Amino acid sequence: MALGLIAKIRGVRETVGIDVGHYSIKYVKVLHGANGNKIVMDADLERVPDGAIVNGEIQVREGDAPADNEGKREKDGAELLGEALNKLLIRHPIDDSCDVVASVNCGAGAGGVLVDKIAVKVPKNGNEAAIILQTAQSRPPFDDQDNVIDFEVSSRENEDVKVNVVAAKSALLDSWAQFFIRKGVRLAALDVDIFGLLNAYVATVEEKDVNQTVAIFNIGEKKMSVAFVQDGSFHSMRAMAGGSLDMVISKTCMNLGIDSDKCHEILIKDDLSVVDGFSEAEVEAALRLAYEDLMAQIDIGIRYFSSSEDSKPLNKILLGGGGAAIHGLKEFIEERSGIETDTVNPFRLVPCDSKVFGESGLSIGLSNIYAPALGLAMRKF
């Protein structure tokens, strides 16, 4: 329902977060009250067709599309993804007065997002923004002419300015922006999934934990990334070369000789007894073998953070994304790392309209799947 004019004048706004991953599109709507309170008004998800997105890029066919025996043209990834988004928007139309923030599932590296810290000197009356951009653009990998660069100042002390710099390939951003435009979605901002998850954490962290040093791992269907929070603010992020829910499923399938549907059943139902011919202990052992590979990537992420000159010891590891709540993973990581481990689970601290998730509420698994979209919708423009 569209907000009335009086509500808008009083400062009441709605923001929709749309998080597009390799497995599903997540939608969350948040109402921002005039006094700063927030409430989740709507949430839903739609499955992404297989192969529609590869490495964060929408698959667009070049040339003529092949046809089947009946002459029916084969759709490319952009068309299939568009149909999935249409289904979601038919169920949840977005009013023109809503701010919409979308995030895409693309990590650091080729075709992805680059993040780094730089320090610059800005003389009195100097053009701070111009100096920051010139400094960033003079350093690889930010010197690529095809990059779109943004920055956030983290501290100022006299002429010394410390800055977080983010860059993304302009072609990648343009393809996603054009996709939403063609679907009639007017974006207030385009973001990255790990920053959506980070915002969900920052917006819901309890006061006693604000100054903790935290690693937030986003375990997605096809990739994993991590963001670090120190002294209550963003420190750094990294996309991992390996580690994903798909990797855990593939390894478990191989170890047990089962197909991916059966493995998904184990994880969705959290039931180790569904595999014929294997005891629950044997299934758990197979899962733990798969977790070893995931843990190796988590160790790389932690070492990356620890190598920073200004890093402090980690107090906590938090898991988000589709792989966050799979059986025994949280306990496995805590056991191997020696660091307290939990899931982000931000919905436990954000009130929801009763019609959104019903009386039973939201499972921890779904809370972590929806978390990046919630983080996007928590923004107010």
N, C-alpha and C positions, 0 to 999 in steps of 0.2 A: 504494500500500500504506500502511495506517495505521501511524503510529509507535507503538511499544510504550510502556508506562508508564515503564519504566526510562529510555528515551531522553528522554522529556519531563521526568522528574525531573532528568536531567543537563543540561537546558537546550537540548536539540535540538528545533527547531520547523520547521514548514513554512509558507510563505506563498505564496498564489496571487495573482498580479496579472492582472486582466482589463481590458483596454483596449478600449473600444467606440468605434470610429470610424465615419465615414460609409461606408467601403468594406468594412471587415472587423472582426471581433472577434478580438483577440489574447489568448492564454492562456499564462502562464509560471508554473511552480512552482519555488520556490527552497527548498533545504534549508539551514537555519541551524545550523551545528555549535556545540557547546558552547564551543569555543575561538574563536568569531567567524568561522570560515571559512564560505564560502557556495558552493553548487554548484547549477547549474541541473539539475533532475531531469526536467522535462517542458516541452514547448512545442508550440503548435498554433494554427491560426487557422481561422476560418469566415467566408465571404462574407456581408456584410450585404445583404439584399434591397434593390433600388433603391427609393428613396422612403420607406423605413422610418424614417429619421432626416432631418430637415431643420433646418439651423441649430442642431444640437445637441439638438433636441427630438424625442422619440418621437411619431410621428404616430398619434394616437388619433381615430377617427372619431366624430363626434357624430350621433346618430340611427341609423336603421336602415341596414344595409348593403345595397347593391345586389346583385342576383343575375344570373347569366348565363342563357342560354336553357334550360339544364338545371336551373335553380333552385339552383345552387350559390352560396352566399354569398361575396362578395368579402371577403377578409381585410384588416384595416387594418394600419398600420405596427407597432403593438405586437404583434399576433399573429405577423406575419412575423418580427420581430426575436426574439420568444420562441422560435419554431421554430428559428432559426439558433443561438441560445444552447443550446437543448436538444440539438442535434446535437453541439455541442462538449462538453457535460457528459456525454452518453452515452459519448463516447470517453474522457473524462477525468473520472470522478466525483470530487467533492471531499469528502474525509473531514471529519467534524464538528470534528476537532481542528485543522484548518487555519485560519489567519487568511486572510481574503479581502479584498483591496483592489481596488476597481473605479474606473476613471476614465472620464469621459465627454468627448466631443468638443464642448466649448462654449467660446467665446471671450468676450472682454470686450465690453461693450455691452449692447444690449437683450436681456434674457433670458439674459445670460451671466454671466461672473465679473469682478469688479472688484478691482483690486489697487492699493494705494498705500502711501506711507510717511507716518507722522505722528510728531511729537515731543510728548511730554507731560511735565509736572512732577508727580512723585509725592513728596509730603512724607513724612518719616519716619513709619513706622507707618500710612501711607495704604494704601487698598485699591487696589493697582496695577491689577488686572483691571477693577474697576468704573470707574476713572478712564479707562483706555484705551478701554473700550467707550462710555462717555458722550461722550468726545471724538470718537471716530469717528462715532457716530450723530448728532452735531451738524453734521457736514460733508457736503455733497452730494458724490458720489451715494450715500454710505453712510447718509444719513438716511431712505432709503425704508423704510417699515415692513415691507415684504415681504422684506427682506434677512435672510439668515442670515450673521452676522459671526464671523470667527475672526481670531486675531492671533498673531504671533510676535515676541518682544522680540529686537531685533538688538544693542542695546548699552545699558548703564546707566553713568552717570557722575554720582555724587551724586544729585540729585533729577531729573536729565535722563534720560529714557528714550526711546529711538528704537524704533519698532515698525513691522513690516510687517503691514498689515491686508488681509484678503481677505474679500470679500462675494459671495454668490451669491443668486439669487432662490430663495426657499423653495419656490415652486411647482415650479420646475425640479428642484431637489434631491429634492423629495418624489416627483415622477413617476418619477425614476430609481430611488430607493430602493424604491418600491412595485413597480417592474418586477422588480427582483432578488428581493424577498420572494416575489412570485408564482411565481417560478421556483425557489424553495426555496434560494436562495443567501443565507446569513447574512453580512453585510458587517461587517468590523472597521472599515472606513473607506471613504468615497466621496471621490474626488479628481478632479483635472482632468488631461488628457493632458499638457499642457506641464510640469506639476510632476512627473509620472512620468518624463518625458524628462530633466528637470533632475536628478532623484534618481539616474537611471542614470549620468549624467555624474559627479556628485559622488561616487557610490559606487565609481567605477572610475577616476577621474582619477589619473594617475601623479604621484608626489611632486614631480617637477620642474616640473609644470604647475599645482600647487595654487593658487598666488597670481597666476596670469594673469587678465587681464580678458577674458571670453569671452562672445560672443553665440551662443545656441543657438536656431536656427530650426527649428521643427517644421513641415515642409511636408506637410500632409495632403491628402486627396483633394479636400476642398471648402473648406478654409481654411488659413491660416498664422498661427502665433503665434511669439513670441520671448521668451526669458528671458535675463537678463543675470546673470553671476556676476562678482563683484569681491572681491578679497582673500579668496578661498576660501569666500565665502558668497553667498547669493541677494541680488541688488540690486533688480531690478524685472522686470516682464513687460508685454507688450503684445500684444493680438490685432490682426492687420492687417486692414484693410478689404478688401483684395484679396490675390491671390497664393495659388496652390494648384496641385496636380498637375492638377486638372480644367481650370484656366485654361491651363496649358501644352498640354494635349492639345487643347483647343478651338481655340486659336490655330494650332497645328501642322496640325490637320485643315483649317482654313480656308486656310492658306497652300499646302498640298499638294493640296487637293481629295480627301482620303481620309476614311474613316470612323474612329470612335474605336477600333474593334477593331484596325484596322491600325496606328494610332498606339500603342496599348498593346503591340502586337507589337514595334514598334521599341524601345520602352523596356524591355520585359521581356527580350528577347533581346539588347539592346544591339547591334543589327545595323541599320545604315543602308542595307543593300542590299535590304531586303524590299519596298520601294516600287517598283512597276513604273513605268517612264517617267521616273524621276528618278535622277540620279547621287548617290553618297554625299555629295558636296560640296554638292549642292543640298538634300538632306535636312538636313544639318548646318546650313546657312544658315537653313532654315526653323525649326529648333529654337532657334537663337540669337535669332531675331526674337521667339520666344515667351519666351525667357529675359529679354529686355529689360523686359517688363512685370513679371516676377517680381523683377528687380533693382531696379525703381523702388520696390517695396514694401519690399525689404530696406534700401534707402537711407533710407526713412522711419523704419524701426525703429532704424537706427543714429543718425540725427539726433535721434530721441526720447531715446535714451540719452545722447548727447553733450550734450544741453541740460540734463541734471541737474547741479546745482551740485557734487555730490561725485563725478561720473564721472571715470574715468581713460581714457586712450586704449586702444582695443581691441587686444589681442594676437592674437586668433584668432576666426574664425567657424566654428561647427560646425553641420552640417546633420543633421536627423533626420526620421523619418516616411517615408511612401511615396515622396516626391519627392526624397529625399536623394541617391540613387545614380543618378539618370537621366543619360544620356550627356552628358558634357561640362559639366554644370552647375557642379560644384565648381570646375573650372578657369575657367569663365566668371566666376563671382562673385569669385574671387581676382584675376583680371585687371582687373575693373572697380573693385573696392573697394580694391585694393592691400593687402589684409589676408590673411594666411595663412588658407586655408579647407580644411576637411576634414569628414568625417562623424563622428558620435558613435561609432558602431560599438562599443558597450560589451562585446559578447560576446567580443571578442578578449582581454579581461582577466578574464573570469569562467569558471572551469572548468565544463564541461558533462558530464553523464553520457553515456557513449558511445552509448546508445540514442536520445538526443534528436535529434541531427542526423546521425548516422551518421559514417562514417570521413571523408567529404568535408568535414564541418563545415558552417558556415553562411555563405551569401554575404553580402557587405557590404550588399546591398539588403535582404535579410530581416533582417539584424542591426538595421538602422535602423528597420524596420517594427515589430519586436518590442521595440525599446528602451523605450518608455513602460511596457509591461507588465512588463518586467524591472525597471525602476525601482520600480514599485509592489511587486513581489515581493521586492525587496531590503530592504523595511522589515520590522522585527521588533517585535512588540508585547509 
